[in-house]
């Protein structure tokens, strides 16, 4: 997701600076792909950039208008794919599968629930503010506190139009998710490019400020030393061989349901996922079916008494239940029907 939002910003800037229709098209395609992944986040992060692009197309009509129109046309295929996907899955162009599956998983305030098997509770404006602070705190916890340190340096200095645009994308994204009940810092990841670019400028400003206020103790190339330090931290901590091996072991464990299905050579079957190896027992990660549900083995979330609906829908299939024992670190596949 964040890769495509980064490309969207990059190609939009290139299009504004050089007025090449190829860049406008690539900007539209990048945003379209991001929109297919997470529509709400993509809409939020694109608003400041699109409005600025629109403003330039009005002011410099001869130079920018065709680029802006090209950008909009390049968005159309992704929008068509999205509504067709909705129709194929739900029978409605504008009803997304998540909302059909769980009518309490939507934007705005009211009764909300992250899953159909979880009792819905009231989601209010106060809860949204609380969630926002928790999400921001989790971003710091994941090791990017230095981004906010250098971001504060940018805020204290004179800002150009690109700084304001980057700040706006991050702010609007955070503001928009104030109105969504989901509690996760991953909703802010599409704005990571903005924070990174602002932090890079903050590093440069930090060196200038240091030399300005402490001329007798100025450190030459401090930005370079800081950059090397950050790279080394990433190499030896974030992507160290030990962490890579640990990650490999985790993902190997996560493959357990699929490995058991392959080992048992199941065909024409449906597997209900009662509990899974994933850390937070998120069975959604394991629902890996084709769009038309034509696979030999289909995976479904265990919805308890509602499982009978799926059983009636596929009367000729065999049904299994997968359950993972966290203490024994062992998965079990049991036949139901």
N, C-alpha and C positions, 0 to 999 in steps of 0.2 A: 504493500500500500504506500509506504513512505517513499519508495523508490519512484513510483509514478507521480506522486505529488511533487517530488523534487524535480523530475523531468518536466513536469508541467510548468513550474516556475522558471526553470532554466530556458526552455524554448519560448516562453512568453516574453522574457526579458530580451532574448536574442531577436525575436520578431519585432519588438518595439524599437530596438537599437538599429537593426539592419533592414527592417521592412522586407523580409523575404517570406514568401507564402509557404515555403517548405517548413519553416520554423513554426508558422501559425498552425499548419496542419498537424505537425508533431505535437504541439501544445494541446490541441483539441483531442488528439488520439490518446495522449498520456492521461489527460483528465478523464476522458471517457472510460479508460481501463480502471482508473482509480474509483470512478463512480460505480462500476460494476462490482467492485470489491466491497466498498462501504459507501453507499450513496450519501448518507447524511453528513459524514465527515468530509467527503469530497465537496459537497455543496458549501459547507461552512468555510473550508479553507480557500475556496476559489472566489468567494464573494469580493474581498478587497482587490484581488488581482484583476478580476473581470471588470469591476467598476472602473478601475484605473485605465484598463485597456479601452473600455467603452468611452471614457472621458477623452482619451487621446484621439480616438477615431472621430469624435465630434469636433474637437478643436482643430486637428490636422486631418480634415476629411479626405483630402486627395491622397495623403500619404498613408494613413492608418486604417481607413474604413474597409478597404478590400481585405486587409490582413485580419481584421476583426470578424468580418463575414466568413472568411475562410476558416477561421478558428471555430465559429459556431457550426458551420457545415460539417467539420471534422468530428464534432461531438455527436452528430445525429446517429451514426451506426451503433454506437454504444447504447444510446437511449432506446433505439429500436430493439436491440438484443435484450435489454432489460425488460421491456414490457412484454415481449414475446416469451421470454423465460417465465415471467409471472403468469401469463396466460396458460402456458404449457403445464405449469405446476399447480396453479390454483383455479384456473378457469376465468380469471379476471386480469385485465391488463395492469391494474394498479394495486392489486392485493399481493403483497410479497409473501412467500412461503412462511417466513418467521411469524408474521401476524396471523396467518391462517392457523398455524400450529398452536400459537399461544396468543390469544386476543389481548392479553394483559401486557404484552411486550410491544409497546409503542411509545411515541413521543408525547410529551406533555405531562400534566399532573393528573392524579387520580389513582385508582387502584392499579398497581403494577406488580409484575412477577417476572423473574428471570427464567422461569420454567413452568410448564403446565402442571407439573407435580408439586410445585411450591405454592403455598397459600399466598394470594395477592395481598399486599399491604398498601396503605396510602403513601403516595409519593407527593411531597409538597415542595414549595419553593425553598423552604428552610433545609429540607433533606437534600435538595440539589446543591445548595451552597456547601453543606457538610461534605457531600460526595466530592465536590470540586477540590476542597482542601485536602481530602484524603488522597485523591488521585495525584495531586501535585506533590504531596509528601512521598508517595510511592515512586514518583519519577526521581526524586532526590535519592531515595533509598537504593535505586538501581544504578547509582554511580555516575550521575551526570550533574551533580551539584555544582561542579566548576562552570558549567554552562550558565547557570543563573548568577554566579559570581561575576563573570565577565559581561553578562547581559546587563547587570546593574551599572557597570562602568559605561556601557553604551548609553543607558538612560540618563546618566549624569552629564553627558557631553552633547554637543550639537549634533543633530541628526539630519541626514539627507533624506531624499524621497524614497530611496530603496530601503533605508533603515525603518522608516515609518511603515512602508508596505509589508516588510517582514514582521514587524511588531504587530501589525494589524491582523495578519494571517493567524498568528499564534493566539492573539487575544480573542478573535472571533470564534476560532475553533473551541477554545475553552468556554466561552460564553454560550455557544450553541449547546454544548454537552451539559450545561446546567439544567437543561430541559429534558434530559434523558436519564432514566432511573439506573442504567447500568453503572456499576462501580468497578472501573478498571482504568489504569493509566494508559493502556494501549490505545485508547481513543484519541490521545494527544500525539501519538507517534507520527501521523501525517505532517505535523508541523515541525518535525525534527530538523528538517533542512533549514528552516528559518532560525531556529535556536542555534544551530551549528554556525551558520554564516554570521549571526550577530555575535556569537562568542568569539569567532575568529577576529572580528573587528575589535571586540573588547580586549583581546590579547594585545593587539597592535596599539590601542589607546593606552593600555596599562603601561607599556614601555615608554610611550611618549610622556605620560603623566609622571612616571618615575623620574625621567630625565629632567622634566620641567621643575618638579618640586624638590628634587635632590640632585642638583647638577654636579656636586662634588663627588657623589657616589654612584654616578650613572653606570649602569651595566650595559656594555655593548652586546648587541644581538640577544637580548634577554628573551625576545619572542621566539627566536630559534631554539634556545635552550629549553624554554617551556614546551614548545612543540615536540622536541625530542623526548622530553620527560613524559608527555602524554602518550606518545607512541610506545615507549618502553613499558609504561603501565599497562597499556592494552595488550602488548605482546606477552608479558609475563604474568598478568593477572586475568584479563578478560578472555584472551584466546590462548592461554598457556596449554601445553600438551596435556597436562593433568586434567584441565577442564574439558578439553576436547574429548579425551578418552572417557571421562565421566559422562559427558553428553551422549557419546556413542552408546554407552551401556544403558542410559536412560531410554533412548529411542529404540534400542533393541528390546527392552522390556515392553515398551509401548506397542511393539509389533505382535505381542503375544496372542491376541484374539485372532488375527489374520493367520499367524503361523499354525494355530490349532486347527483352524478351518482347512488350511492347506494340508496339514498332517492327516486329518480325518477324511480328506478328499470329498468334502461335502459338495453336493450339487442339488439344484432345485430346492433350496432351503432358505429359511429366514432365521437370523440369529438375534435374539433380544439381548441387549447389553444391560445387565442388571448393575454391575459395577465394573470399572475398568482400571488399568494400571496407571493412567494419567494422574498426576499429582493431586488435582482437585476433583477427581472422579467426574470429569467432563466427558460424557459419552458422545457429545456432539462431534468431537474430533474423530470419532470412529465411524460416523455415518458416511461411508464412502461408497455411495451407489451411483450408477449411471443416471443420466437425466430421465431416461424413460424406464428406469427400474427393470432393465432386461438382463441383469447379471445373473449368473448361476446361483450366487449366494447374496442375499440382501441383508443389510444390517439395520436394526431398528432400536430405538431407545425403549427401555422397559417402562411402560406406562401403566403397569399393574393391571387393573380390571379392564382398561381400554385396549389391552393387547388382543382381546377377543375380536375387535373390529378388524384388525389386520389378518387374523386367523381366518375369519369368514371371507375376507377379500381374496385370499389365496388358498382355496380349499385343497388344491393338489400339491401344495408344498409341505416339506417337513419343517418342524419348528424346534429351535434349540434355544437354550439360555446360557449366556456366558457370565461367569462371576469370577472376580479376582480377589484372592485372599492376600491382604497386604502384609499380614504377619508371616505367612509362609512364602510370600512373593511367588504365588503360583496361581495360574488361571485354570478354571474348570469349565468344560463345555458339556452340557447335559441336554439330552433330547426331551422335548415336551410332548410333541405329537408326531 
